[in-house]
Amino acid sequence: MRRSGLIQKKMIMNKPIVVIQVLAFLLNFYDTGHSQTILIQGNQSGILDADTVMIAGNVTVPAGEQLKFKAGTMVLATGHFRLDVNGSISAIGEPGSPVVFSVADTAGF
């Protein structure tokens, strides 16, 4: 009886180690939401899925098309460029996650 009690005690003590190992293994596959930056210019439409969108040239949204910036996106102009909207733009933020339009270098503005 004493030996089986010792075996049960060892099994119970090893459970936290196994749980920690399983959690560590699963965390390797967890996406931490790495930030992404994209540069745009020319004709644009669709959903821009990036944390930072840098306008690197004149941008046109064609007629009948929509360009959508997701909540939490920082939109930075890298120079003096035009944004010609013949279609539509959607830039709807959320509380604590606004869409911000700014410039990459404030020295020239």
Backbone torsions as a table, in degrees:
resi	resn	phi	psi	omega
1	MET	NA	-40.6	-178.5
2	ARG	-63.2	-38.3	-178.9
3	ARG	-66.7	-42.1	179.5
4	SER	-66.1	-33.2	176.4
5	GLY	-65.5	-37.2	178.1
6	LEU	-67.3	-40.4	178.1
7	ILE	-64.3	-43.7	178.9
8	GLN	-62.8	-39.1	179.8
9	LYS	-64.4	-41.2	178.1
10	LYS	-64.2	-39.9	179.9
11	MET	-63.9	-40.9	-179.8
12	ILE	-67.1	-39.7	-179.2
13	MET	-69.7	-27.6	-179.4
14	ASN	-81.7	-17.9	-178.1
15	LYS	-58.9	-45.8	179.0
16	PRO	-60.6	-35.9	179.3
17	ILE	-65.3	-42.7	179.2
18	VAL	-64.8	-42.5	179.5
19	VAL	-62.0	-43.5	178.8
20	ILE	-63.6	-41.4	178.9
21	GLN	-63.9	-41.6	179.3
22	VAL	-65.5	-43.6	178.5
23	LEU	-62.9	-41.5	178.2
24	ALA	-62.6	-40.0	178.3
25	PHE	-63.8	-45.5	-178.3
26	LEU	-67.6	-33.1	179.5
27	LEU	-66.0	-22.0	176.1
28	ASN	-63.4	-24.9	-177.6
29	PHE	-99.7	0.5	-178.1
30	TYR	-81.3	127.8	177.6
31	ASP	-82.3	119.2	-176.9
32	THR	-86.0	8.6	178.1
33	GLY	72.3	50.3	179.2
34	HIS	-54.6	137.4	179.3
35	SER	-71.3	149.6	-178.7
36	GLN	-134.9	138.5	176.6
37	THR	-119.8	133.1	175.5
38	ILE	-125.8	151.2	175.8
39	LEU	-107.8	136.4	179.5
40	ILE	-127.7	152.5	171.2
41	GLN	-167.8	164.5	-179.8
42	GLY	76.4	-158.6	179.8
43	ASN	-69.5	130.5	-178.9
44	GLN	-136.0	141.6	172.2
45	SER	-160.1	165.2	-179.2
46	GLY	99.6	-166.7	-178.0
47	ILE	-100.6	124.0	177.0
48	LEU	-90.6	106.8	-175.4
49	ASP	-99.9	80.5	179.5
50	ALA	-152.7	154.8	176.9
51	ASP	-72.1	-37.3	-179.7
52	THR	-129.6	128.9	175.9
53	VAL	-115.5	119.6	179.9
54	MET	-103.8	122.9	178.0
55	ILE	-83.2	112.2	-173.2
56	ALA	-106.6	8.0	-179.8
57	GLY	-179.4	178.3	177.4
58	ASN	-59.1	137.0	-179.0
59	VAL	-118.6	135.5	176.9
60	THR	-125.1	130.9	170.8
61	VAL	-100.6	111.0	-175.6
62	PRO	-62.8	155.6	176.9
63	ALA	-55.8	137.2	179.2
64	GLY	80.0	-0.2	-179.7
65	GLU	-110.1	161.2	177.1
66	GLN	-128.8	140.2	173.6
67	LEU	-113.2	122.3	-175.1
68	LYS	-118.4	128.3	173.6
69	PHE	-101.6	126.8	-179.3
70	LYS	-74.2	157.3	176.4
71	ALA	-56.4	138.6	179.4
72	GLY	89.6	1.8	-178.3
73	THR	-83.1	137.0	172.4
74	MET	-102.5	119.7	-180.0
75	VAL	-105.9	117.3	-176.0
76	LEU	-118.2	126.5	173.4
77	ALA	-83.6	132.3	-179.6
78	THR	-97.7	5.5	179.6
79	GLY	-177.1	-167.7	179.8
80	HIS	-88.1	90.0	-177.0
81	PHE	-121.3	158.3	177.3
82	ARG	-95.0	150.8	171.7
83	LEU	-122.1	97.4	-179.3
84	ASP	-94.2	115.9	-177.2
85	VAL	-110.9	102.8	174.7
86	ASN	-95.4	-17.8	175.7
87	GLY	-103.7	-116.7	178.1
88	SER	-148.1	158.3	176.0
89	ILE	-123.3	139.2	175.4
90	SER	-123.4	121.7	178.5
91	ALA	-138.4	76.1	-174.7
92	ILE	-104.9	114.0	178.5
93	GLY	-85.9	-176.1	177.2
94	GLU	-133.4	162.9	177.1
95	PRO	-55.3	124.7	-179.3
96	GLY	80.4	-0.9	-178.4
97	SER	-144.1	64.8	-176.8
98	PRO	-76.4	165.3	167.9
99	VAL	-97.4	122.7	-174.7
100	VAL	-115.8	128.1	174.2
101	PHE	-104.2	127.1	-178.8
102	SER	-152.7	-168.1	178.1
103	VAL	-118.4	147.9	-178.8
104	ALA	-73.1	-34.1	-178.1
105	ASP	-130.5	109.6	-176.3
106	THR	-80.6	-8.4	-177.2
107	ALA	-66.0	-34.8	-176.8
108	GLY	-91.1	1.9	-176.9
109	PHE	-113.0	NA	NA
